[in-house]
Amino acid sequence: MRKQPNRLTEGGRIDRASPLDFTFDGRRYLGYQGDSLASALLANGVSLVGRSFKYHRPRGVYSAGVEEPNALVALRSGARHEPNVQATMAPLYDGLESHSQNAWPSLAFDAMAVNGLFSPIFGAGFYYKTFMGPTRKAWMLYEHFIRKAAGMGRPTDKPDPDRYEKGHLFCDLLVVGGGPAGLSAAIAAARSGARVVLAEQDQVLGGSLLNEPLGAPSDEWLAEQLAEIDALPNLRVMTRTTVFGAYDNHNFGLLEHVGDDRPEPEAHQPRQRFWYLQAKGAVIATGAIERPLVFSNNDLPGVMLASAGRAYLNRYGVLPGRSVLVFTNNDSAYLSARDLAGAGAQVTVVDARAEVPGPLQEICAAKGIELRKGEVVTKAKGGRQVTGAVLSAYDPQSGAGPTKTIVTCDLLLVAGGWNPTVHLLSQRGNKPVWNETAAAFVPGPMPSGYRAAGAVTGDWTATHAAAQGAGQGRKAAEALGFSGGEGVSVLVGDPLEGWAAPLLPLWQVKPGMKKAFLDLQHDVSTSDVDLAHREGFVSVEHMKRYTTLGMAADQGRLSNVNALAILAGLRDEPIPEVGTTTFRPPFSPVTIGALAGQETGQHFRPLRRTSMHDWHEARGAKFIDAGLWHRAHYYPQPGEDLDAAYRRETKKVRETVGIVDVSTLGKIDVQGPDAGEFLNRLYVNGFGKLPVGKARYGVMLRVDGIVLDDGTTSRLSETHYFMTTTTANAARVLVDMEFLLQTQWTDLKVQVTSVTDQWQGLACAGPLSRKLLSGVVEGIDFSNEGLPHMGVAEGRVGDIPVRIMRLSFSGEMAYEVYARSGHAEAVWEAVVAAGEQYDAVLYGLEALGALRIEKGHVAGQELDGRTTMDDLGLSKMASTKKRYWGQVLAGREGLTDPERPKLVGLEPLDAKARLKSGSLLFAEKAEKFGHGEGHITAVTYSPVLGHYFALGLLSHGPERHGEVIEAHDPLRGQVQRLKVVSPHMYDPKGERLDV
C-alpha cells in the first residue's frame, strides 16, 4: 500500500477499510472513503496545489470548506472536464482524476510567476491605466494577449455527456445548515408536525462537531440527533446541497450534487440537480467562517486557517504539519493547538494579546505548547512551502516593534476571529450590523419569516448553538401554526469552547510588509486597498470593483472584513460607518448545466407541433422552426429543391386553390360584457360596433407607440370574440392583455384565455377556394351574400363543428377553417380530399411568405419592434374618435419624424438578380456609409412578375416611387440597383378577393 506520510494511524472519521485511488497531475495517490480531495492531498504530503490568478504565486490548501480560495482544481478529463472546483468541497472517490490550474509549463515551474517581479506596476486598476493607448485601436492589439492570460481554469469545448435536472420542493420550514444549531432547529420543528427540509452543503451532517476529536462527548449527542432524524417522516435531509440563493416570498435556490462523487453518474442519475424550493419560513444556521490574519507572505503553502488544521486532524486523520506555529488574537485557536499537540506535533502559539486566560495557559503547559504572548507574525518565510516566521513584539497602540525573532515551522495556522455567514440573510435585504464584542458583522433585524441560530448570530459556543437552534425551530413552527417541538437534548460541548477573554482586533501587521494578501485567489493585497483609497475609490463597492477583492470563489467570505477595516482606517471612520459590500446570489458557484437542466438541444425551448404534423411528415413535407413551432416549409415533388417547390406552390395558389396549415396563429378567446369595449381600447381601429358574424383586421400598439402586432378578431356573439395574432407574438399579446386588465382597466368585466392549442386551423386560398369548401362544409351559404369578405359563420364537416372566416393573407379569395384540435386532422383530410378535383396544392410557409410579399402584407420581418403605424402605411386605420393603448407615446417627435423609413416595394433593374434580405438601402449617388436610408425586410421570387420582388423600409419611401436606388450587402460584397415601387404589387385594388 502506498504511503501517506501525513496520515495518522488512527483517528478521524474516514473509513480506512475503503481505500481509494486517485490522481493529481497524473501522479497516483491513495486516500480513504470520507476524504475530500484536499484532505487526501495533504495526507499524501502534497502542499503545492495551484497558482494565484495575477502573480502566479504558489498556493496550498488554506481552509477545509466552501471558503477555500487557493485549492481550485480541475476534475476529470475529456467531455466531463470541470474546472475551478474547490478541492475542499470535492468528495474523494475511486478513480478521481484531478489537475492543477493556472500554471505553465508545470505547477512546480510556472513561467508566468515572472509576473511577481512586476508586482509594483500590477497594482489595482493597472489594466485600465496601462492599456488605454497610445491610440484608440491599441486595445485591439492588447486584447488578444490579455484574454489568453486571463481566467483560472479552462473549460472543455466538448458537449457535456451528463444529465442535469430541475425540481420543485415545498415545505413549511427550511433549515439551512446541518451543524448543532441546524440539527436542533430541524428536529424541534419536525416534532411539532411541520414539514421540514434540512439542507447541508457537506457530505454528512454535524457541522463543527465533525471537527471534534473522535469519541468526544458531542459524538453521543450527534448520534442521538441523527437517529431521531431518521425516525421523523416529515423531515427531509438534503446533504451535499447548497442553498445558494434566497429570493422573494421565501423562495430559495438549491444545488444538489447528486453524481459528483463518481467518475460518471449512475444510469438515469443526474450529475447535479437544481431545486426551486418554496417554504413558509426559514431558520438560517449557516455558522461562521474563520477570519485570516494579514502579514507579509501570508499566502505561502502551509499557511492555513487554524480551524482547518483542526478539521484535517480530527475529521480526516491528517497531521498537516509537525512543527506548527499558531498565530492568533483570540481564544478559539487554542483548541487547534491543543489537538495538534496531542497528536504529536511541536506547537508554538503566538498570541497578539498581552494577557491570555489562565485555563488556556494551563492547557499549553500541560501539552508542552510554547506560548508567546504579546507578539505577532510579521512575515512568513519560505518559497513553495512555509519554513518559518518572523515574530515581533506587539502593542495595540504602536503596532509591531522593531525586534524580530525567527521561528521555524512547516505549518502556520492563523486565527483572526470569526465572520458569521450572513450571505443568505443579506440577499433578503438584511443589513448586517457591527458587533464590537465579536469584532464582526452579525445579522440585523430579521426579514419576515426568517430566524437565525448558532454561530451566524455571533455566538461561537456549540452548546449555545444547539439550545438556540431548538428554540428558534420551535418558534418558527409555532408561527406557522404548529406546536409541541419541546425536549431537544442538551449538547455537552468542549470545555474550551467559547471565549474567556475578548478578541484583540488585528486587521493587518504593518512593519516590514511587502505583499500581504487579503484576497488570496486574486492576489489583492493591502497595498491595493491603499492605492484605491488614494485614487478616490473610497466607497466599499467602488473599492471592491477597482481591486477585484471578494469576487469569484471568495465572495467576501475571507477577505471582506479585513479589507473593510483597513479602508475604515484609511478613511478615519468606524467600521460600521464604512459599511459592507452587497452579497448577491449565488453563495457558491452554480454550474450552467444545473441552471439549464434538461433544457438543452431540442429541449432548449418547447417544441410545438400542430395536430396535422404527422400527416405533413408522411406526405414528405420539409419543416422549419418558426418560433417554437415546427411548421411545414414546403412540399417538394421529385427533383425539386426549396426554390422550385415554393415557386410551384405559389403559382398554383394564384391559378387554382391551395391549402396551408395555419394552426400556429395565436388564438385568444375574449369573453365578457365589456369585451367589445376592451378590444376598442386595445386596437387602434374601432371594434366596439363590430357586428356579430363579422371579422375585422386590427393593429395594436405597445405602450411606447410601436406596433406590437396585427391580426383579425371575429365577433361570435354579443359577448364573445375570437382573436387571432401572428405566430411570433401570440404569447406577448396575451401577456399585454392580461396586464392591461389587471392594472389599467380593472373596471372592465372581461376574461381572456389562450386557445391556440385548442383550435387548429387551415387556410384555403385561390380562385377555386369557394367551390372547394362549399362541397365539403355543410350549413354555410358560401355566396358573396351569405358569407361576404370578412364574414364569419359556423358549419360542419361531416359531424365535426367548424368555424369559417372569410379573410385573406394571400390576396386571393380565401377562407380560414378552424376545428377543435382532436378533430382537426379529420377536417384537414376531408378538405384535401375535396380539393383533388380542383387540382389543389399543399403549400408551406415559404409559399405563404411569397404570397404575402407579392400582396404587400406586413408580417414578422416588418413588425420587428421598431416600426410605427405610419412606417407600415397603416396610420389611416387609427381612429380619431376614441383613445387606444399606446396612442399618446405614438405621437412622440421621434416616431413622427418624416425622415423615418417607411414601407415600399423594391424591384431589381436586372431581372436575373437575386435580392438579399437585410441589404442596406442608399440613394444611387449617396456616399455608402453607415446604415443607409433603410433596409430590405423580406424577399421572394414572384411567379407573377417572373423575377424577385422585395419589401423594404426606406426613408421618405412613399414619395420615392419610381426612383432608382442601390442595395448593399456588405457581408457578401453585393451591390444591386433597385426601383422603388408600391408595396402592393399584386392586385392593388383587391379585385381578386371576390372572383
Salt bridges, closest charged atoms under 4 A:
ASP21 OD1 - ARG2 NH2 1.98
ASP21 OD2 - ARG28 NH2 3.83
ASP35 OD2 - ARG7 NH2 2.52
GLU82 OE1 - ARG76 NH2 2.60
GLU97 OE2 - HIS99 NE2 3.36
ASP110 OD2 - HIS56 ND1 2.63
GLU143 OE2 - ARG147 NE 2.84
ASP162 OD1 - ARG80 NH2 2.77
ASP162 OD2 - ARG271 NE 2.60
GLU165 OE2 - ARG163 NH1 2.36
GLU165 OE1 - ARG273 NE 2.95
ASP172 OD2 - ARG195 NE 3.58
ASP172 OD1 - LYS280 NZ 3.34
ASP202 OD2 - ARG315 NH1 2.59
GLU212 OE1 - ARG310 NH2 3.07
ASP219 OD1 - ARG13 NH2 3.03
GLU228 OE2 - ARG191 NE 2.54
ASP248 OD1 - ARG428 NH2 2.64
GLU256 OE1 - ARG273 NH1 3.07
ASP260 OD2 - HIS257 ND1 2.68
ASP260 OD1 - ARG271 NH1 3.13
ASP261 OD2 - ARG240 NH1 3.83
ASP261 OD1 - ARG262 NE 2.98
GLU264 OE2 - ARG80 NH1 3.65
GLU266 OE2 - ARG262 NH1 2.78
ASP299 OD2 - ARG57 NE 2.53
ASP299 OD2 - ARG59 NH1 2.22
ASP331 OD1 - ARG353 NH2 2.76
ASP339 OD2 - ARG310 NE 2.65
ASP339 OD1 - ARG338 NE 2.93
ASP351 OD2 - ARG353 NH2 2.97
GLU370 OE2 - ARG372 NH1 3.27
GLU375 OE1 - ARG372 NE 3.05
ASP459 OD2 - HIS464 ND1 3.10
GLU486 OE2 - ARG474 NE 3.33
ASP494 OD2 - ARG310 NH2 3.74
ASP494 OD2 - ARG338 NH2 2.80
ASP519 OD2 - HIS522 ND1 3.58
ASP523 OD1 - ARG59 NH2 2.58
GLU535 OE2 - LYS129 NZ 3.00
GLU541 OE1 - ARG545 NH1 2.66
GLU573 OE1 - ARG571 NH2 2.73
GLU599 OE1 - LYS166 NZ 3.45
ASP625 OD1 - HIS630 ND1 2.65
GLU640 OE2 - ARG648 NE 2.76
ASP643 OD2 - ARG914 NH1 2.93
GLU655 OE2 - LYS651 NZ 2.45
ASP661 OD2 - HIS616 NE2 2.93
ASP669 OD1 - HIS720 NE2 2.64
GLU677 OE2 - ARG681 NE 2.79
ASP704 OD2 - ARG702 NH2 2.70
GLU718 OE1 - ARG715 NH2 3.36
ASP736 OD1 - ARG732 NE 3.13
ASP757 OD1 - ARG608 NH2 2.80
GLU778 OE1 - ARG796 NH2 3.12
GLU794 OE2 - ARG803 NE 3.65
GLU812 OE2 - ARG654 NH1 3.22
GLU812 OE1 - ARG992 NE 2.94
ASP839 OD2 - LYS652 NZ 2.33
GLU846 OE1 - HIS633 NE2 2.77
GLU854 OE1 - ARG654 NH2 2.70
GLU862 OE1 - ARG852 NH1 2.66
ASP864 OD2 - ARG866 NH2 2.84
ASP870 OD2 - LYS902 NZ 3.79
ASP871 OD2 - ARG900 NH2 2.64
GLU899 OE2 - HIS956 NE2 3.06
GLU924 OE2 - ARG977 NH2 2.60
GLU933 OE1 - ARG960 NH1 2.91
GLU959 OE1 - HIS956 ND1 3.40
GLU963 OE1 - ARG960 NE 2.89
GLU966 OE1 - LYS928 NZ 3.43
GLU966 OE1 - HIS968 NE2 3.12
ASP969 OD2 - ARG972 NH1 2.58
ASP987 OD2 - LYS855 NZ 3.87
ASP994 OD1 - ARG806 NH2 2.56
